[in-house]
Structures are given as C-alpha cells and as structure tokens.
Amino acid sequence: MATTHTNCGQNQGIIYKKFHLQLVNSSLLSNGANSQGNSYYYNWTNGRYPVIHDFVLTIGSTNIPFSIINIHAKAMSDETSYSRRLGASEGLKGILDGTNYNTSKIIITGDFNDYLIGSQTSSYSNSPYKNFMDDTENYQSLTSSLTDPYYSSPVIDNIIITNELASHHVANSTIRETSATNTISNYRNTTSDHTPISALFRFTSNNPTDCQAIDYSESFASSLGDFIPYSVEGTQTWHWRNIYGAYVSGYASSTNNPNEDWLISPAFDLSDKESGSLSFEHALNYAQEANERASNHTLWISTNYTEGDPKNANWTQLSIPTMPLGTSWTYVNSGSINLPSQWMKENVRFAFKYMATSSMAGTWEIKNLLFNATCEPVAIPSISNDNKVVFAQNRNITVLLEHETSIRIFNILGNTLYNDTRSENSVFPVSQAGIYLVCIGNECYKIAVR
C-alpha cells in the first residue's frame, strides 16, 4: 500500500499476507518536531514521511494489535543530509514517545540511509538514530550488529522495535536474506544494491487449544467411510471392496456406459490452519488414451458444497502429480498435493470425479488416503539452534529422527529444496544464509542458517 502524497515519487509500500493479518489503518506520521531548525517536512526529504500501518494479528480467538512504520530517510553522506536524518529521527521519536504510541507494539523498518552505530557521514561519530539506540528502556535495535560485505560497512536497512515487542522477537533470527538475492541474476545491477533484512517474531494464542492440527486417514478397507458418493449421470457409482478400496467403473454388461460419478470428502475446517496436503494410492486400468485418462479421473476442491448434486457448488480442479498408466492394476502414490493458501477456510471438501464415455470406461481404484493440515506458523515449535529436533550449523540443517517420516525443506521464497522420507538422523546442506522452513511429518520449524 502506498501513500497518495507527493513524496519524490518514492512511495513507501508494504506487502502482507491477508490470511494472517487484518489491516486496520494506514496514515502518515507528519507532525513531528525537532531541534535542528528545519521543518519536519524538509527533514523527511520534502514530505516523504514515515507511514504507519496498523494491523491485527489473529491467532485462534486471540487478537494482537501491532504497527509497522516504514521509513525512507534522506540519502547521501554529506553533512546537510546527515542533519536532515538527525532531525527526522528526533521528530519521529517525539511522536512515538507521546501518549498515542508509547505503549504500542511497533516495528520501525525500512531504508534508514545510515548506520545505527556511527554514521556514513565521516565528520560525525554518532548515528542520527542514537536517540533510539540510547533509549534501551523503550526501544531495541535488531540490526545494529549486521554488516554489508559489499560495502564493508554496517547495514543501512534497519529494524528497531518497541519494548512491548521485545519478548516476541526470536533471538538471533535477524539476518540479511542473501538466499533471496542470489536467486535473481545480476541482482545488484537489475534490482537493488540493498539486501533484504528479515526478523522473526513468535506470538501464541491465549488459548492453546484454539488450533488443532488435522491428521485424517481413510483406507477404504471396510467402507467408503465419511465420503459421499453421488452419481450425476449413469447407473454406475462409487463402491468399495476390501481388496481394492474405493472403486468405480462405467463398464457393465460388456458395455462402456457414459457416467459422471463423484466421491466427496467430509467437510474440514481449515480456517485457522496454515497449510494442508493430501495423498492417496490409486490404480487405473482400461484407460489407455492419455487425454481421456487425464480428463476422466480428476480431483476437485470446494468450500460451498453442502449436500446433493455437486454441480450446485463451485469446484476448482487440483492437479494430481502422479497418475497410473491406465493399463494395469498396479497402485501408485499420487504424490503430495498441497492445498493453496486460499483454501484455508471453513467447509473445505475435496472430491474425486470420474467420467466415462461410450468409447472408454476405465476402472479407478483408490485406497490409503491421507489428509494433513497444520496450524499457523506462529505456533511453530522453535527457531533456536538449541532445538532437539532440528538445528542448523555450518550451512547444514540437521534433523534428528526416531522413526521413518517425511522431511520437506523450503527456502524463504517457498522453493522446495528437499522432499524426502528418512528413517535416521540426516544432514541437509544449504548454500545460503537465510530463514528455512523444515517440516518433519506434520510438525514445521523455522530455522535460521547463518
């Protein structure tokens, strides 16, 4: 979100995930005072004021208000520019020390264009933000120890928090995100000479029972369980057999019969979940044609199905990573099907849709279905290298295991680095410093690699 005010064409913006946060208000902090003899307007680059965004973070039934202040201070290392940064810093702190903000959870972040200790202006030994650094009772710097190897200097993109947030900051989690910049070719010439800075915070619900992970399974060994079969067309429909699991075929009486048959899951409430994944084993025979095999055996998801004809609801198709060849009774695993974040809602159902025509009526068999959904990342057990389950050391992520389980490791951009099943302690090398998400079975951990 950018301001609409004239501020040198360099509007500050912020990106946030709506699933986790509700934006309450955004406004300019434009009424600061200082002792530099210049106006607050002038000190903030002729009107490029700090922008404050007020949010509410909801975790289960707990609402946590906090604010992010995005700044872009005056650039350059000359004495006049230093004086303007100093005046801007004095004015901003005066606002935050006032009664409107002095008990608020606030993160100040952005391009400070100077160090928090010392200054890029050689004629000054003190940082223009020394007023914040000295007030340790009310403010805490998260980036004062970070350096930029490219310039052999402290970083100028910084994070300062109010003391109300200090207990929520995860120790040793503030880093330069080189793992992100190195994924962009010629980053410094095509994108920016600034490297993103990240910090992690942990919040928990006042009610620890607000969110419960889902670990659902259906083997279809004795029935269709809670799944609902519905035949839109044709007399055939989904059944079960203890050997084959759930199965359907439009072939009957030596004839391929046109059919449309749905097998619909029970409803799941994913509104407080972070992610969900589905997998199953399936076999497919008498479906030799690739195009018909792909279009006649599909997986769908909905949030407004209640009962009856599935055509009365809105459905979106999900891709099945691994399909059988359609020429045997050999079962294959579907692979992990990750639900996109927009489906983390109430009344989520997925359904298997089978189609048959007079030219092809394959037989589809499904068994050993697993569906898992995990809670918000704010409930992630740990980011500490002292964690007994997963820890980072020397650009390696070590996972300690007691039994066979799946392991998935993602970088900060969401790219999958590892997706494997291991049964013993394992070491996974990573090339860059950064924040990584390590999922061991249904438990996920954020790990800082330095």
NUVO-524518 format. One record per residue: residue in three letters; x, y negated, z negated of N, C-alpha, C, CB in turn. Coordinates in pm, whole numbers, plus 50000, padded with zeros to 5 digits. Glycine has a CB too. Layout:
ALAXYZXYZXYZXYZ/...
// end
This chain:
MET500855011950000500005000050000500894987650000499044999949877/ALA500684978450089501494966350099500664954150064502094964950240/THR501354943650017500644931349988500294924350118501484922149897/THR499364915350111498974907750230499574893750227497454906850240/HIS500434890850129501014877550117502224876250208501404874649971/THR502534864150243503714861550323504944863450236503684847350386/ASN505734873450264506944875750186508064881050275506674885450071/CYS508444872950370509584875750456509374887850546510814877750373/GLY508174892350562507924903850647508454916750591508514901550781/GLN508774916850461509324928950399508424932950283510784926750351/ASN507224937250315506254940850212506684953550140504874942550273/GLN506604953050007506874965049930505704974749946507114961549781/GLY506004987449952504944997449965505175008849867504895002950108/ILE504145016749849504255028249761503415039649820503785024749616/ILE503955051549813503245063449860502975072249738504075071149970/TYR501775077049726501435085649612500475096549658500815077349497/LYS500405107049582499565118449615498215116849545500245131749574/LYS497175114949623495855111849567495305123349485494885108549678/PHE495765135549513495265146949436495635145649289495825159949493/HIS496795139349261497265138349123496895125049058498755140149119/LEU496825114549138496735101149082495545093549137498005093449109/GLN494995084949053493955075749097494515061649086492635077349014/LEU494545054549200494985040649198493855031849147495435036049340/VAL494135024649040493125016148978493185002049034493315015748827/ASN494404996649049494524982749094495954980149138494114972948981/SER496114970749231497424965749270497394950549269497844971149410/SER498454944349222498494929649217499934924849215497714924349094/LEU500124911949245501444905849242501714900049104501564894949350/LEU502934901849056503364895448932504024882248971504354904648848/SER503204872148982503644859649047503714847748953502714856349159/ASN503644849848822503564838348732504674838448627502214838048663/GLY505854843148664506944843848567507644830548550507944854348609/ALA508284828648435509064816548407510504820648380508464808648285/ASN511454811348399512864814448377513604801648340513504821048502/SER514874803248306515664791748261516674787248365516374795048132/GLN516504791848491517514789148593517294776048668517544800348690/GLY516214769248639515964756648706515344758248843517214748948717/ASN515114770148884514474772849012513104779048987515354782149099/SER512244777849083510914783449065510954798549077509924777649167/TYR509984804949013509854819549021509634823749165508684824548932/TYR508914815749239508664818349382509984818749459507724807449441/TYR510824809049437512114808249506513024819849468512814794949474/ASN513044823149339513924833849292513544847449352513894834749141/TRP512264849449376511844861849441511754859749593510474866649385/THR512864855049649513004853849795511814846649856513164867649859/ASN511484835249798510384826949850509064834549859510754821649988/GLY508764841949754507434847949745507354862949760506584842149846/ARG508504869749764508474884349770508384889749627509754889949845/TYR507244887049567507054890049425507024905149397505754883749375/PRO507314908949272507094922949233505614926449246507584925349087/VAL505344938749286503974943649297503764954349191503684949349441/ILE502714952949113502404962849010501204971149056502114956148874/HIS501374984249049500314993649084499905001048957500775003749196/ASP498645000048920498125006748800497465019948840497104997648725/PHE497895030748775497405044048805496805050648682498515052748862/VAL495995060848707495575070148603495965084148650494035069048574/LEU496755090848570497125104748595496175113448515498615107548558/THR495465122448583494505131148517495055145348511493145130948590/ILE495145150548389495575164348367494475171148289496955165048291/GLY493695179348357492545185448291491595174748244492995194148173/SER491345174148113490445164148057491195152247999489575170447950/THR492495151548020493315140847966493635130548074494615146447906/ASN493375117848046493695106948137494865098848081492455097848159/ILE495895097048162497095089948118497305077848209498345099248121/PRO497075065648158497315053648240498805050048240496485041748186/PHE499295045848354500665040648362500745031648486501715052248369/SER501845024348497502015014848608503395016348669501795000448560/ILE503465013548799504725013148871504904999048927504755023948986/ILE506034992848896506354979748951507424981549058506844969848839/ASN507104977449178508024978649291508644964949319507294984249418/ILE509974964149317510624951449339511584952149458511364947049213/HIS511814940949521512854939249622513494925849596512274940249770/ALA514604926149522515234913749476516054907249588516134916449354/LYS516484894949561517294887649658518594895049686517584873349607/ALA518944896249813520154903349853521364894049856519964909849990/MET522514899549893523794892849916524544890849784523564879249986/SER525864888849798526744888249681527224874249647527934897149703/ASP526694864049713527104850349683526504845949549526674840549796/GLU527044835049493526624830649360525174825749357527534819649311/THR524724819549464523334814949468522374826749464523074806449594/SER522684837049538521824848949539521814855549402522294858949646/TYR522994856049336523064861449200522164853449107524504861349148/SER522254840049117521444831349031519964833949052521774816549057/ARG519554836449175518134839049203517714852549147517864838549355/ARG518584862549154518254875549093518134874248942519314886249129/LEU519044866448884519004864448739517714857548698520214856148693/GLY517324846948768516064840148736514864849048755515914827748820/ALA514874857148860513764866348885513654876648773513924873349020/SER514804881648728514814891548620514274885648490516244896948599/GLU514694873348460514184866648339512664864848347514874852948319/GLY512194860548462510754858348476509954871148465510464851748608/LEU510474882048527509754894748521509714900048378510424905148613/LYS510824899348308510824904448170509904896148081512254904348113/GLY509844883148108508924874848030507484879448048509054860248071/ILE507114883348169505764888448193505544901548118505524890448344/LEU506504910648127506334923948069506394923747917507394933448123/ASP507104914047861507154913047715505894906747657508364904947672/GLY505054901247744503824894947696502774905047654503254886047804/THR501684899947600500664908747541499944917547644499654900347469/ASN499984913747771499284921947872499994935047900499144914148001/TYR501314935547874502064947347917502964953347810502884943848035/ASN503104946947693504164951247601503894964647533504364940747497/THR502774970947557502554984447505502224994247617501424984447400/SER502554990647740502154998747855503275008147899501764989647971/LYS502865019147959503815028348024504115022748163503225043048032/ILE505355018248184505695011448308507015016848363505784996248287/ILE507035019048494508255022448567508585010648659508095035948649/ILE509765004848645510234994348735511205000848832510914982348657/THR510925000148960511755006949058511834998649185511215021049088/GLY512765002049271512904995149397514344990849423511994983149401/ASP514494981349513515794976149553516144964149465515814972149704/PHE516974966549363517384956049271518444947149335517914962049139/ASN519094952049439520174944949509521304940549417519614932849578/ASP521464947749308522614945449219522704957149121522474931749143/TYR523824957449049524054968248954523344965348821525574970248931/LEU523174975648742522634973748608523744971148506521814986048565/ILE524944975248542526124971948461527124965148553526754984848393/GLY527474952648523528294944948614527484939448729529444953348666/SER528174934348831527464928248943528284929449071527154913548913/GLN527574929649184528264929349312528824915349342527304933749425/THR528374905249266528924891749277530164891049191527884880849235/SER531334890549254532604892349182532854881649076533744892249279/SER532264869849092532524859148995531714860748866532204845649057/TYR530854870948859530054873448739530334887548688528534871648767/SER530564888648560530844901748500529594908748448531834900248387/ASN528534900948426527314906748373526274909048482526734897648265/SER525494919348465524394922148557523304911648541523824936348533/PRO522634907848650521484898948635520334905648560521004894248771/TYR520444918548540519414925948468519874929748327519024938648546/LYS520874922548279521394925048145520334923048038522594916048117/ASN519374914148067518294911947969517504924647943517354900848017/PHE517284932648048516604945548030517544955547962516114951148165/MET518804955648004519754965547951519994963447801521074964748027/ASP520004950747756520254947947616519064951247526520624933347598/ASP517874951047582516674953247502516364968247496515454945447562/THR517234975647427517094990247421515894994747338518354996347364/GLU515344985547260514164989147181512924990547269513904978647072/ASN512924983247380511724983047463511924988547605511224969147472/TYR513184989947650513434994247787514555004547790513774982247878/GLN514515012847891515565022847909515925023748057515115036647855/SER517205023048086517675024548223517885039348254518985016448246/LEU517455043648374517655057448414518765058948517516365063148470/THR519245047748573520155048648687521485041648666519495042848808/SER521745036348548522955028148527524235036248544522925021848389/SER524155049548533525365057748546525555063448686525315069148446/LEU524615060648778524715066048914525625057348999523335067148978/THR526415063549084527275056249176526975060449319528765058749142/ASP527295051249410527115053749553528485056049615526365041749622/PRO528825068549648530165071349702530455063849832530335086149725/TYR529425060949909529625054350037530245040450018528295053250112/TYR529815033449912530335020149884531315019949766529195010649857/SER531505031649704532365032649585531945022549479533845030549623/SER530655022149453530115012449359528885018349290529764999049430/PRO528415012049183527135016349126526005014449226526835008448996/VAL524925021749205523775020549295523075007249274522785032249273/ILE522395002449378521594990249366520094993249372521974980349477/ASP519715005849398518325010049387518185016449249517905020149503/ASN517385010549165517405014449024516015017748970518025003648942/ILE516025023748851514795026848779514985022748633514425042148791/ILE514085014448584514015010948442512625014348393514334995748418/ILE512515020148275511195023648219511015016848083511045039148206/THR509755015048046509465010047912509575021447812508055003647906/ASN509755017847685509985028047583508805037547567510275021447450/GLU507605033147609506425041847600506545054047691505165033947635/LEU507435053447790507625064747882508865072947850507715059648025/ALA509685068147757510975074547732510845089347696511705067247621/SER509865092647615509715106647572509235115647684508755107447455/HIS508705109847791508205117847904509275120148011506995111047965/HIS510335112348007511385114048107512155126848081512335101948108/VAL512385134648185513145147148173514625143848177512765157148287/ALA515315147148070516725143548057517555148948174517285148747925/ASN518485140948221519425144748327518755147848460520225156848284/SER517565142648484516845145648608516975134748713515385148048577/THR517555123248677517645112048771518865113948861517725098448695/ILE518625114748993519715117549086519505109949218519815132649113/ARG520555109149296520475104449434520055116149522521845098349483/GLU519035114349603518475125349681519235127449812516985122849710/THR520475132049801521265134549921520715146250003522705137349884/SER519985155249938519395166450013518345161450111518765176649917/ALA517735150050083516735144450175517405136950289515775134950100/THR518415128750257519045120850362519825129450460519965110450301/ASN520355140550415521165148850504520325156850603522005158350422/THR519015156550588518175163350686517865154550807516875167850621/ILE518235141750799517985132250908519305129450980517355119050855/SER519335132051108520545130051186520965115351185520335134851329/ASN522265113151157522825099551158522005090051071522885094151303/TYR521695094550951520755087750861521115073050839520715094850727/ARG522365070050813522745056250777522585046550894524185055950729/ASN522685051451015522525042851131521095042551185523455047151240/THR520345053151162518985053751217517915050251115518715067551271/THR518245051250984517185049850882517515039150779516965063150812/SER518575041150702518885031750594520265034650539517815032450481/ASP520915024350483522155026850410521875028950261523135015050431/HIS520585030150225520185033350088519835048150079518975024550044/THR520235054349971519875068249944518745068449840521115076449893/PRO517675075749865516565076049768517025080749630515435085249818/ILE516405075249529516655079049390515395085649335517065066549304/SER515555096549262514385103049204514595105449055514085116449277/ALA513495105848983513505109048840512245117148811513565096148750/LEU512355126148718511225134648683510665130848546511635149348685/PHE509335131948535508645129648409507745141448382507835116348413/ARG507565144548256506695155648219505565150348130507485166748146/PHE504335153048172503145149748094502375162548069502255139148166/THR501745163547956500935175247925499555170847880501615183847817/SER498625179747896497255177147854497145178047703496285186947921/ASN496235170147647495955171547504495255184647474495105159947455/ASN494685190547576494015203347561494745213647646492505202447601/PRO495605222047586496435231247665495635241647739497405238047577/THR494345243047709493535253147779492805247247898492525259347683/ASP493095234747932492395228348044492575235948174492865214148061/CYS493775240148201494055246748329494535260948304495105238948410/GLN493925270248372494325284248364494675289048504493205293048302/ALA495855294648518496255299948648495325311448688497735304648644/ILE495175313348818494335324048871495225335148924493385318748982/ASP494975347248881495695359048929494645369648963496745364348823/TYR494115368749083492965376849124493415387649221491875367949189/SER492875399549204493195410449295491935418449326494295419649236/GLU491865423949446490775432849486491345443349581489585424749554/SER491345455649535491915466549616490915471949716492405477749527/PHE489605469449694488535475249775488575490549769488635470349921/ALA489125495849660489245510349649487945517049609490325513749549/SER487055509949539485825516149492484575508849539485825516949343/SER484725496649592483585489049643484115476649712482585485349527/LEU483205468349756483615455249809483805445049698482575450249908/GLY483645449449573483855440749459482915428849460485285435949456/ASP483445417049438482645404749436482485398549574483275394649342/PHE483025405049676482925399649812481525402149870483985406049903/ILE481075392549948479715392950004479795396050154478975379349981/PRO479205407350199479155410050343477925403250404479135425350371/TYR478095397350521476955391150588477105393350738476875375850555/SER476055399050797476035401850940475245390951013475425415950969/VAL475935383051094475285372751174474685378751300476275361651210/GLU475395388451358474925394951480475325409651477475495387951607/GLY474435418351529474735432651538474255440151415476215434751556/THR474145452951431473655461451321474805466851236472845473151377/GLN476035465551283477175469751203477535458751103478395473251293/THR478255462450999478645452550897479825457850819477455449450801/TRP480325449650726481455453850641481005464350541482055441650567/HIS481795475150527481595485450427482905487850354481055498450491/TRP482935498250271484195502050207484295517150203484305496050064/ARG485515521850201485825535850176487075536350089486035543750311/ASN487125546150000488205546349902489575548249967487975557249802/ILE489625553550088490895555350157491275542950236490835567650249/TYR490285536950300490555526150393490345512250334489695527650513/GLY489665511050221489335498050166488125492150236490525488650178/ALA488105478850251487035472550326487275474850475486935457250294/TYR486205478550547486405480850690485155476850766486765495650717/VAL485355473950897484255470350983484605474551125483935455150975/SER483615478651199483805482151339482495480351414484325496751354/GLY482575474651531481385473351616481165485351706481495460951700/TYR482065495151694481945507151776481025517151705483335513551804/ALA479955521051771478995530651714478255537451828477985523651616/SER477965550251808477225557951909477915557152045475775553051920/SER479265558052040480085558052162479945545252243479715569952248/THR479615534152175479375521452245480025509852169477865518952262/ASN480615500652244481085488152185479895478652171482215481752271/ASN479575475052050478395466952023478795452751982477535473351913/PRO478215442552045478525428752004478165426651857477755418752092/ASN479095420451784478915418251640479595405351597479475430051560/GLU479035399451490479715389151412479445391951266479235374751452/ASP480485395951195480335400351056481335393050966480525415751045/TRP480835388050854481645380550760481785388250629481045366650734/LEU482965387350569483205392550435483715380850352484225404650435/ILE482875375950259483095363150192483485365250047481835354250201/SER484535358450006485065359949870484155353449767486455353949860/PRO484345356649639483665348949534484225334749532483845355649394/ALA483555325649463483985311649456485085310049352482795302549422/PHE486065301549385487165298449294487185283249270488535303449350/ASP487375279549145487525265349111489015262149109486865262048972/LEU489465254949212490885251249224491095236349197491405254849362/SER490115229749140490165215149127491305210349038488865210049073/ASP491765218648945492875214648859494145222448890492505216548713/LYS494185228549008495335236649046496265228849139494885249649114/GLU497505232949141498485226649229498585233849362499855226349161/SER498495247049361498675254549485497975268049473500175256449518/GLY497715274049588497115287349593497695295149709495585286449605/SER497785308249694498285316649802497525329849805499805319149787/LEU497385335249924496585347249949497425356950031495245343850021/SER497305369850002497915380150086497065392750078499385383050042/PHE497215401250176496475413850179497155423350276494975411650220/GLU496795435950269497255445850365496105448750461497745458950294/HIS496435450350589495365453250684495885461750800494745440150737/ALA494965469450855495245477850972494205474651079495215493150934/LEU494595476251203493715472951314493965482651429493925458251361/ASN492895488851476493015498351587491955495451692492875512951536/TYR492205500451813491305498451927491135483451958489925505051898/ALA492225476151944492205461851974493495458552047492055453051844/GLN493635463852167494895462752241495125448952301494935473052350/GLU494075441852339494215428952406494585418052304492925425252480/ALA495715411552327496245402052229495295390452203497585396652277/ASN494685384952311493815373452290492565377052213493425367352423/GLU491965388552243490775392752169491145396952027490065404352241/ARG492305403052011492745407051877492885394651788494085414751883/ALA493415383851844493625371751765492315364451737494575362451836/SER491385364351832490155356651815489065364351742489635352251949/ASN489155377551737488075385651678488355389851535487845398051762/HIS489525386651481489895390951345490555379051277490855403651347/THR489765370851211490245357851164489915355651017489635346651249/LEU490595345650959490435342050819490015327450811491745344450739/TRP489025324450723488465311050714488345306850568487085310550782/ILE488205293650547488075288250412486995277450412489415282450361/SER486265276450298485165266850286485045262150142483835272950333/THR484475250050125484175245149990482685242349971484985232449961/ASN481855245250072480425242350055479535254350089480035230650141/TYR480105266250092479255278050111478595281649979480095290150165/THR477315284649984476595288949864476095303249878475425279549835/GLU475205305749974474715319249998474065319550136473715323749887/GLY473805331650183473145332950312474095331550429472065322650325/ASP473565327150540474295326350666475515317050652473365321350777/PRO476715322150679477915313650666477925302150765479165322050685/LYS477125302850871477085292050968476445279350911476335296551091/ASN475815280450795475235268750730476275260850650474095273050640/ALA477515265950644478595259250572479665254850671479205268550463/ASN480555246350623481705242050703482895250950673482055227050675/TRP483505256350776484635265450760485825260450841484255279950803/THR487015262750788488255259450858489105272050866489035247950785/GLN489635274550984490405286851002491805285550942490515290351151/LEU492225296350877493575297550824494355307450909493565301850675/SER495605304750931496445313751011496875325750928497675306251065/ILE496815337650988497315349850926498725352150982496365362250953/PRO499755351250898501135352050951501445364951026502105350550839/THR500985376150974501325389051036500065396851067502255397350944/MET499865399551196498735407551241499215421351285497985400451357/PRO498395431851262498755445051314498775444851467497765455851264/LEU499415454951526499495455551672498175459351738500555465451712/GLY497245464851658495925468151712495845481451781495515457751807/THR496875489851760496895502851829497105514651736497985502851933/SER496985512351604497205523351510496505520551379498715525651486/TRP496625530151286496045528651153497125524551052495355541751108/THR498235519551101499335515551014499025502050947500655514851093/TYR499095501850814498835489450740500085480550741498395492450594/VAL499865467750757500935457850746500495447150647501275451550885/ASN501465440750584501145429850492500935417150571502265427950387/SER499905409850536499555397450606500625386750596498265392050553/GLY501485387850492502385376850458501655366950369502915369850585/SER502395358150304501805348450214501095337450292502865342350122/ILE499835335150259499015324750322498815313750219497635330450374/ASN499535302750234499475291850136498335282350170500805284250132/LEU497495279650073496365270650095496855256250094495275272749988/PRO496515248350195496895234150195496315226950074496425227350324/SER496975216050032496585209049910495175203449916497555197849882/GLN494655200750037493305195150045492235205250003493025190450186/TRP492615217849986491645227949944491665230249793491905241150015/MET492415222149720492415223549574491175216549518493725217549512/LYS490035222949535488735217349497487895228049429488005211749621/GLU486675224449395485725234149340485115242549452484615226949260/ASN484565253949415483775262349506484545266149633482485255249544/VAL485805269949616486605274149731486365289049757488135271249707/ARG486035292249880485865306149922486665308250050484355309649944/PHE487205320250066487785324050193487015336050245489315327350178/ALA487045338050375486225348450436486935354550556484865342750479/PHE486735367550572487215374650689486075375250791487725389050652/LYS486365370550911485345370251015485725380251125485185355851074/TYR484815389551150485045399951252484095397651368484845414151191/MET484655398551489483855397351610484085409751698484215384451688/ALA483025413851767483125424751864482305421051987482625438351804/THR482725426252101482015423952227481715437452291482845414852323/SER481025436952401480715449352472481955455252540479625446952576/SER483035447052548484265452152610485305456452507484865441652700/MET485245451252385486215455252282485585454252144487485446552289/ALA485665464952070485175465251932486195472551847483765472251923/GLY487175464951799488225470951718487715474751581489385461451705/THR488525482151510488225485851371489255478951281488255501451351/TRP488755470951187489615463051099489455468350957489265447751106/GLU490575471350892490575476550754491445467550667491075491350750/ILE490955464350548491645455150457491675461150317490975441250455/LYS492815460350250492915465050112494005457250038493215480350108/ASN494035459149908495075453449820495235438349841496425460349846/LEU494135431349825494135416749837494595410449707492725411549876/LEU495445400249718495915392649603495685377849627497415395449575/PHE495145370949527494975356449535495475350249406493485352549560/ASN496415340849420497005334149304496885319149319498485338149287/ALA496625312349209496595297749207497295293049081495135292249215/THR498175283249096498955278348984498495264448944500445278349018/CYS498785260948820498335248148765499225236748813498325248548612/GLU498875224748770499575212648810501065213748778498955200348741/PRO501925207148859503355207548831503745200748701504115201348944/VAL502845192148648503145185848519503225196148409502095175348485/ALA502685208248434502755218848336503905228348365501455226548332/ILE504815224548458505965232848489506775234948362506835226448600/PRO507155247348331507765250248202509025242248172508095264548194/SER509895240048273511165233748238511885228348359512045243748166/ILE512755218848333513705214648435515115215448381513395200348484/SER515255219648260516545219648193517435230848244516365220948043/ASN518735228348254519675238848289519845248848176521005232848327/ASP519285245648059519335254947947518195265047952519295247447816/ASN517315263848050516195273048061516695287348073515305269448182/LYS516025296748009516495310448007516055318448128516025317247883/VAL515185312848209514665319948325515375315848453513175317648339/VAL515575302848471516215297848591517075285748553515165293948700/PHE518285285048609519135273648580520055271148700519955276048451/ALA520625259148704521485255148814522885252548763520935242748884/GLN523865256748842525255254348806526105255648932525725264348695/ASN526975245648957527905246149071527195248649203528945256949048/ARG526125241149229525365242049354524785256149376526245238249472/ASN524525263149268523855276149274522655275949180524815287649237/ILE521555282049224520395283849138520355298449096519065279549211/THR520415300948968520415314548914519045317748857521515316348806/VAL518515329248894517215333848847517425346848769516215335948965/LEU516955347048644517085358848560515775366748564517445354848414/LEU515865379548596514675387748616514695400048526514555391948762/GLU513505403948483513345416248407512655427148488512575413448280/HIS512005423348597511315433048683511195427148822509895436748625/GLU510785435048917510675430449055509595419849069510375442249148/THR509935409049136508975398249155509375389949275508875389349028/SER508455382049324508735373349438509425360649391507435369949514/ILE510305355349477511035343149448510945334049570512515346049410/ARG510485321749547510425311749653511125299049604508955308849696/ILE511985293449688512725281449652512495271049760514245284349633/PHE512085258849718511775248049809512655235949776510275244249802/ASN513045228249879513735215749851512705204649833514715212349965/ILE513175192249811512255181449777511345177749893513035169149733/LEU511705181450016510875178650132509815189350154511725177450256/GLY509815199750070508845210550084509285221650176507555205050131/ASN510525220850227511025231350315511355243850234512265226550392/THR510975255550286511255268150219512695272250246510285279150265/LEU513485273450140514875277750154515015292750135515755270450054/TYR514235298250044514265312650019512845317549995515185316149898/ASN512535329250045511255335950020511555350850020510155332150129/ASP511735356449901512245369949891511655376749769513785369949884/THR511845389849761511455397749643512715403849586510405408749679/ARG512965401449459514165406549393513765414049266515155394949361/SER514635423149223514365431049102515455429348998514225445749137/GLU516475421449028517555419348933518005404848939518735428948961/ASN518815400848842519285387048837519935383248971520295385148722/SER519595371149021520035367249154520535352949155518895368849254/VAL521475350249245522045336949261521755332249403523585337049232/PHE521205319949414520845314249543521655301449564519305311349552/PRO522565301149660523355288949685522535278249755524585292349768/VAL522735265549717522115254249784523235244549821521025247249695/SER523085237749932524185229749985524225215549931524115229350134/GLN523065210549883522995196449847522485194649704522095188849944/ALA522935183849640522345179949512520915175349537523175168749444/GLY520055177249437518665173149453517765180649359518205175049595/ILE516455178049373515445184949295514905196549378514305175249253/TYR514835208249317514355220249385513225226349302515505230449406/LEU512245232049374511145239149308511395254049324509755235049367/VAL511455261049211511725275349210510495282449156512995278849126/CYS509845290549240508655298049199509025312649183507485296349303/ILE508835317649062509135331549029507805338148997510145332748908/GLY507295345949091505945351149075504965339649073505815359648946/ASN504195338348964503205327648953503695315648872501955333048889/GLU504925316248822505475305248744506415297048831506205310448619/CYS506305283648824507165274948902507965265848810506325266549002/TYR509205263148850510115254948772510765244548862511195263648704/LYS510915232448813511675222248883513085222148826511005208248872/ILE514065222648917515455223648876516245212348941516035237348912/ALA517065205548862517945195148914519305201048942518055183248815/VAL519725200449067521045205349108521925193149131520955214349238/ARG523055192849066523955181349076525165184649163524415176748935/
// end
